[in-house]
Amino acid sequence: MSLAERLARPEVLALAPFDLGPRHGDPFGAETIKLDANENPFPPLGAPGVNRYPEPQPAGLRAAMAALYGVAPEQFLVTRGGDDAIDLLCRTFLRPGEDAVAVCVPTFSAYAHFARLQGARVIEARLEHDFAFNAEGVLAAVQRETNLKLLFVCSPNNPTGTPVDPVDVLRVAEALPDTLVVLDEAYLEFGTAPSLVAEVTQRENLIVLKTLSKAFGLAGARIGGLVGPAELIAMVGRAAPPYPLPTLCIDAAVAALSPARRAVHEERIAQIVAERERLAPLLATSPMVKRVHPSAGNFLFLEVEDAAALAERLQRLCIRVRFRDNAAPGGVRLTVGTRQENDAALRAFEVPAPALPRSRRAEVVRDTRETKIAVAVDLDRAEPRRIDTGLPFFDHMLDQVAAHGGFSLVLSCEGDHQIDAHHSVEDCAIALGSALGQALGERRGIGRFGFALPMDETEAQVLIDLSGRPFSRFDGEFAASHVGAYPTEMTPHVFRSLADSLRAAIHVRVQGENDHHKVEACFKAFGRALRPALAIEGRGDALPSTKGVL
Ligand code: PMP
């Protein structure tokens, strides 16, 4: 008998799966007349497809999440967020009045909540005084238990932020072969510890919990899952309702996981981590804070002098945090937000923080049948610059624009390169122009104009006016049809696309001998011309136009 069969409740073992007719790989195909599920033939206005029930385990999302975590689809179960995964585990394995779970407190309350709801006993093993996980201490706390079905370990731990050494998790799993060790990696992406998903295929009694709520910003879509041995995954799936995942949420998650968006997601995580590291030492100087615990999550755990006074003060300032007295006296969990939100939090903790002007960051997603593009720009930071258009030479050109323009640019594109480079080059230019335009907002305070001149044997002149009115002029010719895979004829087209989507006048003039130089000089000069045009001047709130609008 497998571990899944030995651990599952007899009721779950006896359950016949829901009869939902042909599922994935529908033998009737797309033209099927669907009269089997008592659905309404008319979709709701504005939401095509939503009149039909979703797939019980949506194959596309399951495959995308399995690939994200590096496992096979049958080793992954998509759930309605991590909360649902915890509930399903409890309902699959815990016999009311007989079985027990262990939790390592202080930790996420849902483990004990769903276990109790299922009528199971909850054994609490305490973390060390600094919230470190002690494998021997945990094993000692559960040693007398004969029906210990589940042991939850959270790394990094909520609410303390403490990571658990993977070696300790494996030590516990080895010592308890008849218990399923559930490793909750909800916040893993914000730390440096490696995931244990690869271990799941090596052993029977380890299961890893994942969520798209945190790293992918999908809390409202409720998408998470479990990585585990295929038999365990199938067993837990039996406890799920027939159609647990709403179509709109499936679509949002599939879109979020598209390779073109990966770089922007990674950059957001890096930003949150950088903000956490900025906040921690600053909060430690607050007269209200006794201690800031090191954290590997997207939050910080603080111990404060007077939690009641702080609660009252934060309420007045409309800032919500979680008070966690059960984790430590005066315990407060503060989520890392945007730079502006974090600065407001610092001021609430009486730490001086500048009231920054509006962030000049923008993200644009542009998905068509020809290209899928995600781009993030931040006009007030020079880094990072990560560009992947699928065309190395064009990457190099956009890198020149950002480097010489003095702004951060993360851009990736999945394009129809099997046709040619045209759509990718054009659409990247449109998306970049839109992102720059959005980041500029009302265009208050900017220099507005930009000029740039000669480079080597080539002369490239770019004049810019971020006027709000699109206009483009390109004077120059290329002898070669391509530089690398990049078609030189796209160069005027790129500046035209940028002028349209950025709503700017862009005049480019180039002459010289070498086409590589000439193309590159245009992009470099464009970056150089953008730099003063994007920069904030003087007091920074004036509109650089006598019209009063740009
Ligand atoms: N695990 C931990 C440790 C959490 O903190 C949370 C949510 N706060 C979850 C799992 C569940 O997240 P979700 O249901 O949004 O996926």
Boltz pocket constraint, residues with backbone or C-beta under 6 A from the ligand:
constraints:
  - pocket:
      binder: B
      contacts: [[A, 80], [A, 81], [A, 82], [A, 83], [A, 84], [A, 108], [A, 154], [A, 156], [A, 157], [A, 158], [A, 184], [A, 186], [A, 187], [A, 210], [A, 211], [A, 212], [A, 213], [A, 219], [A, 222], [A, 223], [A, 224]]
      max_distance: 6.0
